[in-house]
Amino acid sequence: MQKDMSQYRLIMKNNDWGKAEELSDQQKGLPQPPLEKPIPAEGKVIDLPEVKSLEFDINLNQAIWNRRSRRNYNGEPMSLAELTYLVWTADGVKKTIKRFDRSYATLRTAPSAGARHPFETYVIVFNVTDLEPGVYRYSALEHKLILEAQPQNLAEKTVEALVGQSFAATGNAVLVWSCVPYRAEWRYSTVAHKPALLDVGHICQNLYLACEAVQTGTCAIAAYDQQKIDELLGLDGQDEFAVYIATLGKYDR
Ligand SMILES: Cc1cc2nc3c(=O)[nH]c(=O)nc-3n(C[C@H](O)[C@H](O)[C@H](O)COP(=O)(O)O)c2cc1C
């Protein structure tokens, strides 16, 4: 007999929209959570090239026609400028605004329900010029990379977390988007979760199209081991956890 899927389908529905019995934390007047995780006082922080100084460009039709998921990488390095362009294009900040309800919000390259943007971008670096291999976090507000950790056997641990998808470690880097759900729950309470998952799809599509401009391959990844990837990134798996991944790699065109 087929397994009952109804409980798994609930996240895809809007059952509670407009029917929540409890007020959200925003409606209760609780303070807004920060727009992103802070930059630690100590540790290595890398200034990235200004986005406006980067001259990557491509015709939109060409990007849409050429976009593919690419998994065969050739081992050529990626420049820091290329990586910068990709992390910024995926979910970079264009502006910080104060909204009519006095909350703060970022306007970014990707749309997000209520401009909540409940994500952080992590970069697992294997082969990027001027960057040591390691786990980095992109501060979208400050446009900097923060070196979070340099675990032993980074490639092996990444492949394990990606349930054996070994092509990931033959590329230049792997991007992981984590979700900090309270940033969306503060406003949307129990209906925050479906919009957050829709949001992150926009981010990855931005990446796919931007990859065409910097002649880099990417492949979206949803098949991963939740606990292993969260451990690799140092996330608690409760208030922050990985939700989507994409590989990056130079390829023979
Ligand atoms: C949400 C999502 C999850 C995916 N997960 C994986 C994955 O874990 N591994 C993989 O090799 N490809 C993955 N893909 C890539 C798809 O297999 C790919 O998009 C599909 O085969 C269509 O090919 P195209 O992107 O070249 O058009 C994923 C794509 C999406 C949108």
The ligand as an ORCA input file, in Angstrom:
! r2SCAN-3c Opt
* xyz 0 1
  C      15.428     21.820     -6.219
  C      16.444     21.124     -7.054
  C      17.220     20.120     -6.499
  C      18.197     19.479     -7.255
  N      19.013     18.558     -6.640
  C      19.993     17.976     -7.356
  C      20.911     17.097     -6.719
  O      20.864     16.855     -5.525
  N      21.882     16.538     -7.494
  C      21.995     16.796     -8.826
  O      22.905     16.267     -9.468
  N      21.133     17.649     -9.460
  C      20.151     18.249     -8.761
  N      19.323     19.159     -9.366
  C      19.504     19.501    -10.793
  C      18.414     18.859    -11.641
  O      18.683     17.474    -11.757
  C      18.372     19.554    -13.019
  O      17.906     20.873    -12.853
  C      17.471     18.815    -13.982
  O      17.983     17.553    -14.314
  C      17.217     19.601    -15.255
  O      18.443     19.895    -15.910
  P      18.873     21.393    -16.253
  O      19.001     22.140    -14.955
  O      20.197     21.264    -16.953
  O      17.809     21.997    -17.115
  C      18.366     19.811     -8.623
  C      17.576     20.822     -9.187
  C      16.644     21.487     -8.413
  C      15.849     22.618     -9.026
*
